[in-house]
Amino acid sequence: MSIPRILLFAGSVRSGAYSGRTADCAARELALQGAEVTRISLADYPLPIMDEDLQAEKGVPENAYRLARLIAAHDAVLICTPEYNGSVPPLLKNTIDWVSRISRDNGRPLRPFPGKVAALCSSSSGHFAGIRAIAHLRAVLCQIGMEVISPQVSVPNGAEAFEESGAFKEERLRKGMERLCGTLLEHARLFSERVES
């Protein structure tokens, strides 16, 4: 049985972002469960604001292609989103919008999103834990054809949610992340087998 390859990133690049700390927790749990984890930062893939006129003039930016190739090379994706004004942050939405424009790469088919397995986490500084953002993100990813698993982890009160070690303080969150990662790996293995057969 092949080792599932999981691509993991946060929807914020702010230093100390709760979404980034949640992604760190996910990376540790995925590794414990036997995954091969690629943790990236969207800061390394800067993109202009999505604009069809810009695309017509200059094409899809190379950083969008780099991300599309990364997504295609993995069995599943785990995204940890913060919540901005009750929804998905612009950095994350803009990244998804650009990558979704890609259907070919150097003449070969490349469709990074359709059929790809995804899992979601959210976080916020308040009590609602980013649940509005995660619902919006789930809808966006389903619209572009991703298979988003049901389990999710939403982290409330981000400033108090983590131990000094970086682990979650609450057992409920630790168990939730364990379940999310286990379910994601099950689906990632099925995806890998489907692609190989």
C-alpha positions as CSV (number, residue, x, y, z in Angstrom):
1,M,0.0,0.0,0.0
2,S,1.4,3.4,-1.0
3,I,2.0,6.2,1.5
4,P,-0.6,8.9,1.1
5,R,0.8,12.2,0.0
6,I,-0.9,15.2,1.6
7,L,-0.5,18.9,0.6
8,L,-1.1,21.2,3.5
9,F,-1.3,25.0,3.8
10,A,-3.0,27.8,5.8
11,G,-5.1,30.5,4.2
12,S,-3.1,33.2,6.1
13,V,0.6,34.1,5.9
14,R,0.5,36.3,9.0
15,S,3.2,35.6,11.6
16,G,1.7,33.5,14.4
17,A,-1.7,33.1,12.5
18,Y,-4.0,30.7,14.2
19,S,-4.6,29.0,10.9
20,G,-0.9,28.4,10.6
21,R,-0.7,26.9,14.1
22,T,-3.7,24.7,13.3
23,A,-1.9,23.6,10.1
24,D,1.1,22.7,12.3
25,C,-1.1,20.5,14.4
26,A,-2.5,18.8,11.3
27,A,1.0,18.2,9.9
28,R,2.1,16.5,13.1
29,E,-1.0,14.3,13.3
30,L,-0.8,13.3,9.6
31,A,2.8,12.3,10.0
32,L,1.9,10.2,13.1
33,Q,-0.7,8.4,11.0
34,G,1.8,7.6,8.3
35,A,1.3,10.3,5.7
36,E,3.9,12.0,3.6
37,V,3.2,15.7,4.3
38,T,4.2,18.7,2.1
39,R,3.6,21.9,4.1
40,I,3.7,25.0,2.1
41,S,3.1,28.8,2.6
42,L,1.1,30.8,0.2
43,A,3.6,33.6,0.7
44,D,5.9,31.6,-1.6
45,Y,3.3,31.7,-4.4
46,P,2.3,35.4,-4.7
47,L,-0.4,36.1,-7.3
48,P,-2.0,39.3,-8.6
49,I,-5.8,39.8,-8.0
50,M,-7.7,37.5,-10.4
51,D,-8.7,39.4,-13.4
52,E,-9.9,38.0,-16.7
53,D,-8.4,40.9,-18.7
54,L,-5.1,40.3,-17.0
55,Q,-5.3,36.6,-17.9
56,A,-6.2,37.4,-21.5
57,E,-3.2,39.8,-21.7
58,K,-0.5,37.9,-19.8
59,G,-1.9,34.4,-19.2
60,V,-2.2,32.5,-16.0
61,P,0.7,33.4,-13.7
62,E,3.5,30.8,-13.2
63,N,2.9,30.6,-9.5
64,A,-0.6,29.4,-10.2
65,Y,0.9,26.7,-12.4
66,R,3.4,25.8,-9.7
67,L,0.5,25.3,-7.2
68,A,-1.6,23.4,-9.7
69,R,1.3,21.0,-10.3
70,L,1.8,20.5,-6.5
71,I,-1.9,19.8,-6.0
72,A,-1.9,17.3,-8.9
73,A,1.1,15.5,-7.5
74,H,-0.6,14.8,-4.1
75,D,-3.4,12.5,-3.2
76,A,-5.2,15.0,-1.0
77,V,-5.2,18.6,0.2
78,L,-5.7,19.9,3.7
79,I,-6.5,23.7,4.0
80,C,-6.7,25.6,7.3
81,T,-8.6,28.9,6.9
82,P,-9.0,31.9,9.1
83,E,-12.2,33.9,9.0
84,Y,-12.2,37.4,7.6
85,N,-15.5,39.3,8.0
86,G,-17.5,36.1,8.2
87,S,-15.9,34.5,5.1
88,V,-12.8,33.2,3.3
89,P,-9.8,35.5,3.3
90,P,-8.9,37.1,0.0
91,L,-5.5,35.5,-0.2
92,L,-7.0,32.0,-0.1
93,K,-9.9,32.8,-2.4
94,N,-7.7,34.5,-5.0
95,T,-5.3,31.5,-5.0
96,I,-8.1,29.1,-5.6
97,D,-9.6,31.3,-8.3
98,W,-6.3,31.5,-10.3
99,V,-5.5,27.8,-10.0
100,S,-9.1,26.9,-11.1
101,R,-8.4,28.6,-14.4
102,I,-5.8,25.9,-15.4
103,S,-6.8,23.0,-17.6
104,R,-3.6,22.4,-19.5
105,D,0.1,22.6,-18.8
106,N,2.5,22.6,-21.7
107,G,-0.1,21.1,-23.9
108,R,-0.9,18.3,-21.4
109,P,-4.2,18.1,-19.4
110,L,-3.8,19.4,-15.9
111,R,-7.0,19.7,-13.8
112,P,-5.7,20.1,-10.2
113,F,-9.1,20.3,-8.4
114,P,-11.8,18.0,-9.9
115,G,-11.9,14.7,-8.1
116,K,-9.2,15.7,-5.6
117,V,-9.9,14.9,-2.0
118,A,-9.8,17.8,0.5
119,A,-10.1,18.3,4.2
120,L,-10.8,21.6,6.0
121,C,-10.0,23.3,9.3
122,S,-10.8,26.8,10.5
123,S,-9.8,29.1,13.3
124,S,-10.6,32.5,14.7
125,S,-10.0,34.7,17.7
126,G,-13.6,34.4,18.8
127,H,-16.0,31.8,20.0
128,F,-17.4,30.9,16.5
129,A,-14.1,29.3,15.4
130,G,-14.3,30.3,11.8
131,I,-17.4,28.2,11.1
132,R,-18.8,30.7,8.5
133,A,-15.5,30.8,6.6
134,I,-15.2,27.0,6.6
135,A,-18.8,26.7,5.3
136,H,-18.1,29.1,2.5
137,L,-14.8,27.4,1.6
138,R,-16.5,24.0,1.5
139,A,-19.0,25.4,-1.0
140,V,-16.3,26.9,-3.2
141,L,-14.3,23.7,-3.3
142,C,-17.3,21.6,-4.1
143,Q,-18.2,24.0,-6.9
144,I,-14.8,23.3,-8.5
145,G,-15.2,19.6,-8.2
146,M,-13.2,18.7,-5.1
147,E,-14.4,15.8,-2.9
148,V,-14.5,17.5,0.6
149,I,-14.7,15.0,3.5
150,S,-17.3,15.6,6.2
151,P,-15.1,15.8,9.4
152,Q,-13.7,19.2,10.1
153,V,-11.9,21.0,12.9
154,S,-12.8,24.5,14.0
155,V,-10.6,26.2,16.6
156,P,-12.2,28.9,18.7
157,N,-10.4,31.5,20.8
158,G,-7.2,31.0,18.9
159,A,-5.0,33.0,21.4
160,E,-5.8,30.5,24.1
161,A,-6.1,27.3,22.0
162,F,-2.5,26.1,21.9
163,E,0.0,24.8,24.4
164,E,3.6,26.2,24.3
165,S,4.5,23.0,22.4
166,G,2.1,24.0,19.7
167,A,-0.4,21.2,20.5
168,F,-4.1,21.9,21.1
169,K,-5.0,22.4,24.8
170,E,-8.5,20.9,24.4
171,E,-8.9,17.1,24.2
172,R,-11.9,17.7,21.9
173,L,-9.7,19.4,19.3
174,R,-7.0,16.8,19.6
175,K,-9.5,14.0,19.0
176,G,-11.2,16.0,16.2
177,M,-7.9,16.4,14.4
178,E,-7.1,12.7,14.8
179,R,-10.4,11.8,13.3
180,L,-10.1,14.3,10.5
181,C,-6.6,13.1,9.5
182,G,-7.7,9.4,9.7
183,T,-10.6,10.0,7.4
184,L,-8.6,12.1,5.0
185,L,-5.9,9.4,4.7
186,E,-8.6,6.7,4.0
187,H,-10.0,8.8,1.2
188,A,-6.5,9.7,-0.1
189,R,-5.6,6.0,-0.3
190,L,-8.8,5.3,-2.3
191,F,-8.1,8.3,-4.6
192,S,-4.5,7.0,-5.2
193,E,-5.8,3.5,-6.0
194,R,-8.4,4.9,-8.4
195,V,-5.8,6.9,-10.2
196,E,-3.4,4.0,-10.5
197,S,-6.0,1.5,-11.7
